[in-house]
Structures are given as structure tokens and as C-alpha cells.
Amino acid sequence: MIEDNVNFKVINVVFPHIGEKLKLFWGCPEFRPYIDSLQTDTRGGNRAGFPGVVLNALFMLTLDHDQEFPNLLQKQADKWVSTRKR
């Protein structure tokens, strides 16, 4: 349960609106894309960024999610496959 996760608690205390979305996406394929979207500036440089403790908690929460839901890990394509000669 995500509510028991110490990393979630750190994020949720400072950014409860993000905590709500993390709860919504926990255990779903949308979790990783949502985490990635938090690290991308879509406001034309107007984002202040996360405090270090929250950034670390987001990273650790991603690792926790990957460990709990390994079936949701997207296999990264080998970018060299298409360039190899047969």
C-alpha cells in the first residue's frame, strides 16, 4: 500500500496534489510516465524544481514501484539492433 511508503509520505506532505496522483497511478502502467512528466519542464522554464529531499523520494519511490510491480517495467529496446549488420 503506497500510503505506508516512507518516500510517498515525504512527497505527500510537501505536494499533496502529487501524492493524490501517485496513489491513483500506483500499480498501473501510467506510474512511470507520470514520474517522468514531473521531471520535465512543460511550463517554459517557469518550474522551480523540487527540493532535494522530494526529488530523492521520487527516485526511491520509482525504485519501490519497480520492485513491487516488475511486470510493469518496460523493456528498453536495444537501440543498436537496427544498426547491426547481419
N, C-alpha and C positions, 0 to 999 in steps of 0.2 A: 504494500500500500504506500503510495507516494507521500501521503501526509506524515508518515513515520520517518521519512528520509531526512537526515540532518541537512543535506545540501538543499533539498527542497525548502526546508524551513528557513534557511538563510535567505534564499531568493524571495520567498513569500512574505517575509517580514518587511523587506525593503520595497518590493514590487508586487503587491498582491494581485494586480491585474495580470501580470505574467504568471504568477502562481496558479491562477484560475485556468489559464490556457494549458499550462503544464499538466495540471490534473486532467483536463479534457483529453489531451493527446497521449497521456501515459499509457504505454502498451499498444499504441497504434502506429501505423507507418508514418503518420504525419509528425511524430515527435521530432525526429532528426531534422526534417526540413524547417520546422518551427524554430528549433535551436539555431540552425544556420541563419535563418532570417533575422534573428536577434543580433547577430554579429555582422550584419550587412547594413550599411547606411543607405536607407531609402528616402531620406529627407534632405538630400542635397547638402550634406555636411552640417546639418543642424543637430545631430545627436551628440550628447555629451560623453557617451560611453558609460560603461558600468564600473562601479567601484571594484577594485581588485578582488575583494572577498566574494562578490557576487559573480564576477567572471570566473573565478576558480570554482565556485559552487556549480555554475552552469556546466563547466567542463566535467567535473566529477559526477554530476547528475547524468550527463550523457553516458559516461562510462558505466554507471549503475544501470541505466536503461539497457545498454548493450548487453550487459551481463545477465540481466533478468529476462530479456527478450531477444536471445540470439537469433531467433528465426526472422526477426525484422531487420537484421543487418543486411544492407545492400552490398552485394559483392561488387567490388570495384573492377571494372573492366581493365584488362591488360592493354594499355594504350599502345604497346609495341606490337600487338598481334597483327594489326592491319599493315604494319610496315615490314614484317618479316617476309623474306623470300622463301618460297618452297622449292 
